[in-house]
Amino acid sequence: MNPEVVTVSSFDKPAHGGACITRLEDGRIAFVTGAVMGDRDVEVALDPAAKSSSKRSFRTGQVVRVGSPSAHRVRGQCGAAAAGAGCCDLDFIDAPGSLEFKKAVVVDQFDRIGKIKLADDVVSTHSLEPYVGWRTRARVAIDAQGTVGIRKKNSHEVVPLTPDTLCAQWVSEMKDGLCEQISDLAAEGRIRPRTELIIAVGSDGVRSIAELSGNRRHRKTTALVGDGSITQRLGGLTWDLPAQAFWQGHHAATEFYAQWIEHTVPSALGQRSTAWDLYGGAGSLSSALVDKADRVVSVDIAGDATSAGSRAFSQAKAHSVEFWDSNVDRVAERVVASDKKTNRRVPAWWSDRHAQEYLHAVVLDPPRTGAGKHTIPAVASRQPKHVVHVGCDPAAAARDVRRWIDAGYAISQVAIVDAFGLTHHVEVLVHLQPVATA
């Protein structure tokens, strides 16, 4: 059955997820992938109405021809995406167009979901360089037949890794000789079906490859190339991390975020102070807080990453930084429960055994889904003087920032960062202060 093809004159705005929005002749909205703001006279192949929406209130579709392309449209830059992989969904947009696209999405999500109007004078935009060849870690699939590749979008099917289908996001140290290395592993019988490979490169350019097997509750990691760890450096700190541990994907992102926090959050004055780095992982953002407060507490359930962070700061003799293996969201739930007189205990890092200290700053970098329902109200009850909320999903970030505002905080600065070139993903950093001081 041939798809329904329509011609649209232009697009209204970009949508969260990488599509652009247009209105069809019948009045319905269509979310179109492969479009760039500024494209005109565009032929769109519409998905069947039932597939687009069970309520048929909108349609989805894909660009098949562009009569008058946007100035930001370029030839596709990723061989893997061209072969159907779900990695680089915006590889046909240049860097300035990508940043413009993502700013519009963030502003829209804050407006619609958070009911927050972002004033131009508080918003800055940043595109991390390089735009292509920036990613230092990736997870690739191995299918039932033992084929190693990148998954197609919303599919378990993989696009086999070949020299022509390596993801354009990956740094050269990840790509050089990779296909040959994987072929050698397969010849040795070390590539097992229905597992995954983690490919990671450290600050020293050394590549590690590890197998990830098991389910989410019982993960097993086996080193295949190298010892299963990588080295990351930031300032005077050195981390030896497991290949699977979280670190910012773009090799310039961690330094950028840390410097932004350093420039945004002032140092505490007067009485002794504490700063929290929540969902802190290996403590890369804790490094930005060392000179801001007398004591820094990094909290996460990251396990190996938390241990690596503790070692890194200890080796650097940064003894003011403490690491706690603790679930931030569950602690917040206990705080709410304890407020209701249920006597549920909270850990010492929260209850503040240093009673003479005040909470000067909190940095939160929650997972893509955002902070837990009770986390922001609970943290706000401790009355931190400065908050930096980091979000990699604009919708979740908008919900979280709304909770800060409802808890008595106001936005001071927002940084929209294109740290995910060639994709629709974006990072948002928001600095908030209590309303009385903002």
C-alpha positions in Angstrom: 0.0 0.0 0.0 1.5 3.3 -1.1 1.7 6.0 1.6 -0.4 9.1 1.5 1.9 11.9 0.2 1.0 15.6 0.9 2.8 18.8 0.2 3.2 21.3 3.0 4.3 24.9 2.5 6.3 25.3 5.8 6.6 24.2 9.4 5.4 26.0 12.5 7.9 24.9 15.1 10.1 22.0 16.2 8.8 19.4 18.6 10.4 17.6 21.5 11.8 14.4 20.0 13.2 15.7 16.7 10.1 16.3 14.5 8.8 19.5 13.1 5.1 20.5 13.4 2.9 21.5 10.5 -0.8 21.8 9.9 -2.5 19.7 7.2 -5.3 21.0 4.9 -7.9 19.1 7.0 -6.8 21.1 10.1 -5.0 18.3 11.8 -1.4 18.7 13.1 1.3 16.6 11.7 4.7 15.7 13.4 7.2 15.3 10.5 10.6 13.7 10.9 13.4 14.7 8.6 12.3 18.3 8.5 14.2 21.5 9.2 12.7 24.8 10.2 12.9 27.0 7.1 12.2 24.1 4.7 9.5 25.1 2.2 7.4 23.2 -0.4 8.0 19.9 1.3 6.5 16.5 0.3 5.6 14.4 3.3 4.7 10.7 3.4 2.1 10.4 6.1 1.8 7.3 8.2 -1.6 5.6 8.2 -4.0 7.5 10.4 -4.4 4.5 12.8 -0.7 4.3 13.3 -0.3 8.1 13.8 -2.9 8.2 16.6 -5.7 6.0 17.8 -7.8 9.2 18.3 -6.8 10.5 14.9 -6.2 13.9 16.3 -2.8 14.2 14.7 -0.7 12.5 12.0 2.9 11.6 11.8 5.1 11.4 8.7 8.5 11.7 7.1 10.0 14.1 4.6 10.4 12.6 1.1 11.3 15.7 -0.9 12.2 19.3 -0.1 11.5 21.9 -2.8 13.2 24.8 -1.1 15.6 23.7 1.7 16.4 25.6 4.8 19.7 27.4 5.0 20.5 25.0 7.8 19.9 21.8 5.9 23.0 19.8 5.0 23.7 16.4 3.5 23.3 13.6 6.0 26.5 13.2 8.0 26.1 9.7 9.5 26.6 6.5 7.6 24.9 4.5 10.4 21.8 6.7 10.3 21.7 6.5 6.5 21.6 2.7 6.9 18.7 2.9 9.4 20.3 3.1 12.8 18.6 5.2 15.4 21.7 7.2 16.5 21.8 10.5 14.5 18.3 11.6 14.0 19.2 15.2 13.1 22.4 14.7 11.1 20.9 16.7 8.3 21.0 20.0 10.2 24.1 22.1 10.7 25.4 23.2 14.1 23.7 26.7 14.2 20.4 25.2 13.0 20.6 22.5 15.6 21.1 25.0 18.5 18.2 27.1 17.2 16.0 24.0 17.0 16.9 22.9 20.5 16.4 26.4 22.0 12.9 26.5 20.5 12.1 23.1 22.0 13.4 24.0 25.5 11.5 27.3 25.5 8.3 25.6 24.3 8.6 22.8 26.9 9.1 25.2 29.8 6.1 27.2 28.6 3.7 24.3 27.9 4.7 21.8 30.6 6.3 24.0 33.3 4.1 27.1 32.7 7.3 29.1 32.7 8.0 32.0 30.4 11.8 32.1 29.9 12.9 35.7 29.5 15.5 36.3 26.8 17.8 38.0 29.3 18.2 34.9 31.5 18.8 32.4 28.6 22.2 31.7 27.0 22.8 29.1 24.3 26.0 27.1 23.8 27.1 24.6 21.1 29.9 22.3 22.3 32.6 21.6 19.8 33.1 19.4 17.9 29.6 19.0 16.5 30.6 15.8 14.8 32.9 13.2 16.4 32.3 14.1 20.0 31.1 10.9 21.8 33.5 9.0 24.0 31.3 6.0 25.0 28.6 4.0 23.3 26.7 0.8 23.8 26.1 -1.4 20.8 24.0 -4.5 20.5 24.8 -8.1 19.5 21.8 -9.9 18.0 20.8 -13.5 18.1 23.0 -14.3 15.2 26.1 -12.7 16.7 25.9 -9.6 14.5 27.4 -6.5 16.3 25.7 -3.2 15.4 23.7 -0.2 16.3 20.0 -0.7 16.9 17.4 0.7 14.6 15.1 3.2 16.2 12.5 1.5 18.4 13.7 -1.9 17.3 15.9 -4.8 18.3 17.1 -5.1 14.8 20.7 -3.9 14.3 22.6 -2.2 11.6 25.9 -4.2 11.3 29.0 -2.3 12.2 31.2 -1.7 9.1 33.7 1.0 8.3 30.8 2.8 6.4 28.2 2.5 9.3 30.2 3.8 12.3 28.2 6.4 14.1 29.3 10.0 13.2 29.0 11.0 16.9 31.9 8.8 17.9 35.4 10.3 18.4 38.1 8.9 16.1 39.7 7.0 18.9 36.5 4.9 19.2 36.3 4.2 15.4 39.9 3.7 14.3 40.4 -0.1 13.9 37.2 -0.9 15.7 35.7 -3.2 13.1 38.9 -5.2 12.8 39.1 -5.5 16.6 35.5 -6.8 16.8 36.2 -9.2 14.0 39.2 -10.5 15.9 37.0 -10.9 19.1 34.4 -12.8 17.0 37.1 -15.1 15.6 38.3 -15.9 19.1 34.7 -16.8 20.1 34.4 -13.8 22.5 31.4 -12.2 20.9 28.3 -13.8 22.4 24.8 -13.4 20.9 22.1 -11.4 22.8 24.6 -9.4 24.8 25.9 -5.8 24.4 29.3 -4.2 24.0 30.4 -1.0 25.8 33.0 0.9 23.9 34.6 3.7 25.8 37.6 6.0 25.4 39.3 7.9 28.2 41.0 11.3 28.4 44.2 9.5 27.4 42.7 8.2 24.2 42.9 4.6 25.3 39.9 2.4 24.2 38.3 -0.2 26.3 35.7 -2.7 25.2 33.6 -4.7 27.6 30.7 -7.1 27.3 27.5 -6.4 29.2 25.3 -9.4 29.9 22.4 -10.3 32.1 19.3 -8.2 32.9 18.9 -4.9 34.6 18.9 -6.4 38.1 21.8 -8.7 37.5 24.3 -7.0 35.2 27.6 -8.7 34.5 30.5 -6.8 32.8 33.4 -8.7 31.2 36.5 -6.9 29.9 37.3 -7.8 26.3 39.8 -5.1 25.3 41.8 -3.5 28.1 41.1 -4.0 31.8 37.5 -2.8 31.6 38.3 0.7 32.9 39.0 4.1 31.5 40.8 7.2 32.8 39.1 10.6 32.9 40.8 13.8 33.9 39.3 17.1 34.9 41.4 19.9 36.5 43.7 18.2 39.0 41.6 15.1 39.4 41.9 11.7 37.8 39.2 9.1 37.8 39.7 5.4 37.0 36.2 4.4 36.0 34.6 1.1 34.9 33.9 1.4 31.1 30.1 1.1 31.9 30.1 3.9 34.5 28.4 7.2 33.7 30.4 10.1 32.3 29.1 12.8 30.1 29.0 11.6 26.5 30.6 14.7 24.9 34.2 14.9 25.8 33.9 18.6 26.4 30.7 18.5 28.4 32.0 17.7 31.9 34.4 20.6 31.8 31.8 23.0 30.4 29.2 22.1 33.1 31.8 22.4 35.9 33.0 25.7 34.7 29.4 27.0 34.3 28.7 26.1 37.9 31.9 27.6 39.1 31.1 30.9 37.4 27.4 30.9 38.5 27.5 29.8 42.1 29.4 32.3 44.4 31.5 31.1 47.3 29.9 30.9 50.7 30.6 33.7 53.2 30.6 33.7 57.0 29.4 30.6 58.9 30.5 27.1 57.9 28.7 25.8 54.8 27.8 22.6 53.0 27.1 21.9 49.3 25.3 18.8 47.9 25.9 17.1 44.6 22.8 14.9 44.2 22.7 12.1 41.7 26.4 12.9 41.7 27.8 9.7 40.1 31.6 9.9 40.1 31.5 13.4 41.5 32.6 15.3 38.3 30.4 18.3 39.2 31.5 18.1 42.9 34.8 19.4 41.6 33.0 22.7 40.8 31.8 23.0 44.5 35.1 22.4 46.3 35.9 26.1 46.5 32.3 27.1 47.1 31.6 25.5 50.5 33.5 24.1 53.5 32.1 20.6 52.9 30.8 18.9 49.7 28.6 15.8 49.9 28.1 13.8 46.7 25.2 11.3 46.8 24.2 8.6 44.3 23.6 4.8 44.0 26.1 4.6 41.2 28.2 2.0 43.0 31.5 1.7 41.1 31.3 5.3 39.9 30.8 6.5 43.5 33.8 4.5 44.6 35.9 5.8 41.7 34.9 9.4 42.7 35.9 8.8 46.3 39.3 7.5 45.2 39.8 10.4 42.8 39.2 13.1 45.4 41.2 11.2 48.1 44.2 10.9 45.8 43.9 14.7 45.1 43.8 15.3 48.8 40.4 17.0 48.5 39.3 15.7 51.8 36.3 18.2 52.1 34.4 16.0 49.6 32.4 13.1 51.0 30.7 10.3 48.9 27.6 8.6 50.0 26.1 5.5 48.3 22.4 6.5 48.8 19.2 6.7 46.8 18.3 10.4 46.6 14.7 9.9 45.7 14.1 7.3 48.4 15.7 9.5 51.0 13.4 12.4 50.0 10.4 10.0 50.4 11.6 9.2 53.9 11.9 12.9 54.7 8.3 13.5 53.6 7.2 10.5 55.6 9.2 11.6 58.7 7.4 15.0 58.5 4.2 13.0 58.9 5.5 11.5 62.2 6.2 8.0 60.9 9.7 8.0 62.4 11.3 6.7 59.2 15.0 7.3 59.5 17.0 9.4 57.1 20.8 9.0 56.5 23.3 11.2 58.2 24.2 13.1 55.1 20.7 14.5 55.0 20.1 14.9 58.7 23.2 17.0 58.9 25.4 15.8 61.7 27.3 19.1 61.3 24.5 21.1 62.8 26.5 24.4 62.7 26.7 24.3 58.9 24.1 25.7 56.5 23.3 24.4 53.0 24.9 26.9 50.6 24.4 25.1 47.3 22.8 22.1 45.7 23.6 20.7 42.3 21.2 18.1 40.9 21.8 16.0 37.8 18.9 13.5 37.9 18.3 10.8 35.3 16.5 11.5 32.1 13.1 11.0 33.7 13.8 13.8 36.2 13.9 14.0 40.0 11.5 12.0 42.1 8.2 13.4 43.0 9.2 14.3 46.6 12.8 15.2 46.0 12.7 18.8 45.1 10.2 19.8 47.8 12.3 17.9 50.3 15.5 19.5 49.2 13.9 23.0 49.1 12.8 22.5 52.7 16.6 22.7 53.6 16.6 26.2 52.1 19.8 26.0 49.9 20.9 29.5 48.9 21.8 28.3 45.4 20.4 25.5 43.2 21.8 24.3 39.9 19.4 21.9 38.2 20.8 19.9 35.3 18.4 18.1 32.9 19.0 16.2 29.7 15.3 16.0 28.8 13.5 19.4 28.4 10.1 18.1 29.4 11.4 16.5 32.6 13.5 19.6 33.3 10.5 21.8 32.9 8.5 19.8 35.4 11.4 19.8 37.9 12.0 23.6 37.6 8.2 24.1 38.1 8.6 22.3 41.4 11.4 24.5 42.4 9.4 27.6 41.6 6.4 26.2 43.6 8.8 25.7 46.5 9.8 29.3 46.6 12.7 29.6 44.1 13.2 31.8 41.1 15.2 31.3 37.9 18.4 33.4 37.7 20.1 31.9 34.7 19.4 29.2 32.1 22.0 27.6 29.8 20.8 25.6 26.8 23.6 23.4 25.7 23.9 21.5 22.5 26.1 18.7 23.9 24.6 16.1 21.6 25.4 17.1 18.1 23.5 15.3 15.2 20.7 14.3 17.6 17.6 16.0 19.1 18.9 15.6 22.6 19.8 18.8 24.6 21.2 19.7 28.1 19.6 22.4 30.2 21.3 24.0 33.2 19.2 26.2 35.5 20.4 28.3 38.3 17.8 29.2 40.9 17.7 31.2 44.2 15.2 31.7 46.9 12.6 34.4 45.7 13.8 36.8 48.4 17.3 36.9 47.0 16.9 36.1 43.3 
